[in-house]
Amino acid sequence: MKHFKKRITKIVDELLTYMFYLGATDISVNVKEEEKFFKISLNCNYNITKKPKIDRLVNALKCSKQEEMEEYYWELAGECDVDNELPLIGMMIDEAEIDFDDNSIEVILYRYK
């Protein structure tokens, strides 16, 4: 698959954009390449009034991977200023772990090679 690492940057870009939308002011991102997968970890705070928007994040990232859709649309991730592409990110990853409380969100995404 061409542009594999570029797709990782698009995923990170879209996640950062959404966290800013949630009011995050302290964001940490870590991308780690393992032998069989990439692991993207994001930790941040958020504005408690945006807590209902976290459900949208969870639903979008927990969808099943769709490589056919990804092949055509991956370049659009992170490029839209008026809406987000979270469903596309969900189609580009293999696993998602999302934990949150009233103060912070932790998102861990896995993308297999």
Stockholm file with secondary structure:
# STOCKHOLM 1.0

chainA/1-113         MKHFKKRITKIVDELLTYMFYLGATDISVNVKEEEKFFKISLNCNYNITKKPKIDRLVNALKCSKQEEMEEYYWELAGECDVDNELPLIGMMIDEAEIDFDDNSIEVILYRYK
#=GR chainA/1-113 SS CTTHHHHHHHHHHHHHHHHHHTTCSSEEEEEEECSSEEEEEEEEECCGGGTHHHHHHHHHHTSCCCHHHHHHHGGGTTCCSSSCCHHHHHHHCSEEEEEECSSEEEEEEEEEC
#=GC SS_cons         CTTHHHHHHHHHHHHHHHHHHTTCSSEEEEEEECSSEEEEEEEEECCGGGTHHHHHHHHHHTSCCCHHHHHHHGGGTTCCSSSCCHHHHHHHCSEEEEEECSSEEEEEEEEEC
//
